[in-house]
Amino acid sequence: MPSGNNSLCMIGMEKSQTNISLLNEAKNVFDSVFFVPIDAIGVGLTREFSIKYRVTDLLKFNAVLPRIPRRISSYGYQLLSLFPAGTYMPIKPIAFLLAEERFFLLTVLRKREIPTTNLHMTKSPKAAIKLLDETRFPVVIRTPSRKTGVLVENISEAKSIIDALGSLKESILIEDLVRNMVSVYVAEPEVIASIKKKSKEKDVVFAEGEPRKQKINIDIQQLALDAARAIDSQIARVDISMEKEPRVVNIELNPSLINAGRAVGKNLPRIVMESLKENYTRHQQRPVLMKFFEDAKSVVKDVLNTRRI
């Protein structure tokens, strides 16, 4: 059960290595810490509204850290949206809804003036083939449910891949080939790490690879921070293409921190948790400041009214 003034609830799928490290670090900065499997949470709409894990009332926690995989982003958004407005969340519920599908995510980022890689989407193979007229090769073709994409060098190859994907009855994505990409780890208000994957795969966006420390300039750092802020997230991994000009490729709200931490020689879970605690403290102070300003306005009004009299 939550105890003390500062209680943190971490909601996730399993106790991964990253989640265990975050929990251990959280114990150093919060009075109480509690991990809750998201699939074991019960939501009640009876006489009293409730969100519970076994006998624990989750609505009593002051802070909630969501560690929710992309595949259940919609449910994560719905669940997190039920918490009181005053509950501190470093990743707002809307962020999970925006990041669930990458095409929608990049669309939102573009609307918010964040440069992104080019990406086309359609549910029709015929429409996909027509989109090839607007495409510069080489490109990668994939479906939203499959991280593995197919690199195609010309329109003939592209048509045969699109025909094959048509049988899956899924949306078809046609996107820029990204050969040079950095992953930037953000913990508001700073960039805490940047790595580059060394991979044998030609399509590095979702490929497995060995992380290597990568220096980035202030402009790349600012782009990563702006991208995370654009979807209301204080914690994120922002993948950025370095082809010609920096452009956002993807945002991961549930990043693994262990291998990246080893690559840069930092305890990233500790840094993330320290950042979370600082932002939580500012969040807690906000209502006090708002009350101060409202009281100040009231005093000014009284003074003005007195002068008029």
N, C-alpha and C positions, 0 to 999 in steps of 0.2 A: 504493500500500500504506500502511496506517496506520503512523505513526512517532511517537515520543515518547510521553509518558504520556497526553496529552489528544488523542484522535482522534475526529472526528465523521463519521458516515455519514448523509447525507440520502437517504432513499428516496422517490421520487416518480414521477409519470408522465412529465413533461416539464420542461424548463428554462423555466418561465414567468418572467415579469418578477419576480414575488414570489420565486420559488425562486432566481433568479440573484442578487437583492439579498441574500437570506438567506445564500447561499454566500459572497458577497463580505464580508459582515459577519462571518461565522463565521471567516474567515481571520485576523481580528484578535484572536480570543480562543481559538482552538484551534491545537494544533501542526500538525495535518493535517486536511484536509477533503476529502470524497469524495462526489460525487453518483452515485447508482445508479438507473437506470431499473427500476422494479419488474417490468416485464414481461420483463426480460432476466436476472433472477436465477434461478439453478439451485439446487434443493434436492436433496441426495443422502442416501439412506438405504442405505448399504452398510456396509462394515466400520467406517468412521468417518462419523459424521454431519457434514454440511457444508451451508453456505449460501454460494454463491459468485456473483460477477459476473466473468465471464471467468476470470482467474487470481487474482483478489483474494478472500481469505477474509474474509467480512463478520463472522464471529464474533470477529474480533480487535479490532473497534472497541469503544472504551469507551462511546461514546454514539451513539444512533441517533435522528435526527429524522424521524418519518414525515410525509410530505406526500402523503397518500393520498386520492384523490377518493372521494366517497360511493358511487359506482357499483361500486367494487371493494373496499368495506369488509370483506366477508366474507373475501376472499383476504388482505387486509391483516392482519386479525386472526389468521388461521392462520399467515401468514408471521412476523409479529412475535412470536407466542407461542413460536416455536422458538428464539429467542435466549436466552442464559443469563440467569438471574434477576438477576445482578449488572449487566447492561447497563442503562445509564441511558436511559430514554425519557421525554420530557416528556409524551407522550400514551401511556398504557398501551394494550396491545392490546385489552383489553376495551372501551375507549371506542369503538373503531371498530365493534365488534359492536353496541353499544347505540345508536349514532347512525345506523346504516345505514337504519333505517326510522323515520320521525318518530313514528308512533303508539307504537311500542315505546319509543322514547326518552322521550316524554312520560309514558308509563306508569311507567317506571323513576323518573323525576324525581318524580312524584306519590308513589310509594311511599317516596321519600327526603325527603318533606315539602317539596318545591320546588313552589311554585304554578305551574300551567301553564294555557294556554288550553284550552277544551273541544274535544274531538275525538272523533268516532265513526268506527268502521271496520267494514265487513262485506264479505263476498265475494258476497252475494246481493242483487240489486236489490229483491226482495220485503222482505228484512230491512231494507234501507236506507230503504224507504218507511215501514216501521213506526217506524223511529228518528226520523222527522220529527215524530212526536207528542211527542217529548221535546226538540224543537229550537225555539229562539227565532230568528225571522227578523229580519234577513237572515243568510244563511249562505253559505259558499263550498263548492262540491262539486268534488272532483278525484279523480284516481287517484294512487297513490304514484309512478308513473313519469312523471307530467306535473306540472311546476311550475305551469303555467297552470291556474287554477281558474275556475269559472263562478259568478258572484254571482247568487243567486236571492233574490227578495223574498217569495215566498209558496209554499205547498205545491203549488199547481198547476204553477208553474215548476220546482220541485224534482223532481216526479214525471217530467216530460218529460225533464229532464237525466239522471236516474237510469236511465230506460229506454234512453236513447241510450248511456250508459256501460256498460250491461249487456252489449252486444255485444262489448266489449273483453275480457271474461273476466278482469278485474282487480278488486282490492279497490276499494271505494268509500269515500272519506273525506268526511265532513260536518263542517265546523269553523266556529268563530266567525269572523266577518269582522273583520279587523284593519286599522283605518284609520290608527292612530297607533302606530308602532313605532320603537324605538331599537335599534341594533346596538352591543353593548358588547364591546370587544376586551380579552381577558384574557391577561396573561402573569404567572403566579404569582410573587409574591403580590399583584400590583396590577392595577388596571384602567388600561390605557395609552391608550385612546381610546374615544370614544363618538360615533356619528354617527346622523343621521336621513336616510332617503332621501326626496328630493323626487321624487314619481312621479305621472304622470297616471293610472296604473292604480288601480282601486278596491281591488283585492286587493294589498297592498304586500308580503306575506310573501316572495314570490319574484320580484317585479316588478323590472325594470330601473329605475334612477333615479339622480339626481344626489346624491351624498353631501354632507351639510352637517354641520358641527360642531354637537354637541348637548351641553349641560351636563346632567348627571344628579346627583341627590343621593346621599348615602352609602348609603341603603337600596337604591337601584337597583344601585349598585356592588357591594354585598354580595350581592344576589340573583344577579348575574352570576358572582361568584366562587364562591358556594355551588353554583350549577348546574354549573359546570365541574368543581369538586371532586367533585360527586356522581357523575360518570362517569369519574373518575380522569384528568382532563386538566388540564395546567398551561398549555396554550395553546389558545385557542378564541375564536370569535366567538359571543356569546350574544345572540340576538334576543329582545327583550322587548316585549310589548304594553303600551301605556300607557293602554288603555281602562279607565276606572274605577280599577282597581288593577293594579299591575305583575304580569305573568305571563309565564313563558317560552313562547316560540312555537317556537323551534328552536335547535339548537346546531350550528355549522359547525366541523369540526376542521381543515379545509384552507382557511382564509380567504385571500382576496386582501388584501394589505396596502398596495398602492401607492396606489390611489385614496383609501382611507380615510386614509392618511398625509398625502396632499396636502390633504385636507379639514381635518385638524386641525393641519397645519403641523408634523408630526413625522416622523422617520425611524423608522417602526415596525419594519422588519426589524432595524435596529440595536438597538432597545429589546428586541425579542423575543430576539435572540441574546445580549444581555448578561444578560437574565433567565435564559435557558437555561444559560449558563455558571455563573451563581451557584448555580442549583439543582443543576447537575451536580457542582459542588464540594462542596456539602452532602451529596449522595448518596455521593461518594467518601469523605467523612469519617465517614460512618455506621458502616461496618464497624470502623473504628478505635475509635470511641466504644463500640460494642457489646462489643468485646474488652476495653476498659478496665473497663466495668461488670461483665463476667464475671470478670475478674481481681479486681476489688474484692470481688465476692461470694465468690470463693474464699478471699480473705484473711480476710473476716469469718467464714466457716465454720471456717477453721483456728484463729482466735482463740477462737471459741466452744468448739470441741473441746478446745483446750488448757485453757480454764477449767474444763471439766467434769472433765478429768483431775485 
